[in-house]
Amino acid sequence: MILDWIALGAVVAVLGYLFVALLRSDRAR
């Protein structure tokens, strides 16, 4: 269903945001 794709997209967006934030914090140090 479309809701499954929306939920999947939300999870991917959150994981991607956390991954980028982690990379930025590592580069800052």
N, C-alpha and C positions, 0 to 999 in steps of 0.2 A: 504493500500500500504506500501511498504518498507520504503518510506520516512516518513510515519507517525510513524513507529517504531523508526527511527533515531531521529526524532524530540522529541519523548517521552523520549528516552534514554538521549538526551542532557538535557532536562528539569530536569529529575531525577538526573542526574550527578551534575548539578548546584545547585539544592536544597540540595542534600546530602553534597556537598562541603561547602555550607553556613551553614548548620546545624552543621557540624563538627567544622567549624571555630568558631561558636558561643559557642559550648561546650568547646573548648580549651580556649577561652577568659574568660569564666565563671570560669574555673578551675584555671586560672592564677591569678584571683583576690582573 
